[in-house]
Amino acid sequence: QVQLVESGGGLVQAGGSLRLSCAASGTRFSINPMGWYRQAPGKQRDLVASITSRGRTNYADSVKDRFTISRDNAKNTLYLQMNSLKPEDTAVYYCNEDPWHYDYWGQGTQVTVSS
């Protein structure tokens, strides 16, 4: 059974930083493309960053040059370093494969950026 557990969210002031982690189990993590998604209240869940098994990355325009996605295949862990945070980054952040798999969604981790 696949389990993805996100952590590292919190409350931060605008301009601050957070590092999110996603611990994966029950999946072939090392060979699957992975992504970070976010969902703000009343909005759809969107992909913000993705990384292939070989480390090639892609970012949504809204987070480019501020967020960095990385992975440690030995630890089955996905990361998202978020710098220069803005109030509009406030959302619940989730990890999943890219493209996402319906049954893999976890609880997510809340990120709140105050102005």
Sequence and secondary structure as in RCSB ss.txt:
>XXXX:A:sequence
QVQLVESGGGLVQAGGSLRLSCAASGTRFSINPMGWYRQAPGKQRDLVASITSRGRTNYADSVKDRFTISRDNAK
NTLYLQMNSLKPEDTAVYYCNEDPWHYDYWGQGTQVTVSS
>XXXX:A:secstr
  EEEEE  EEEETT  EEEEEEEESS GGGS EEEEEE TTS  EEEEEE TT  EEE TTTTTTEEEEEETTT
TEEEEEE S  GGG EEEEEEESS  GGG    EEEEEE 
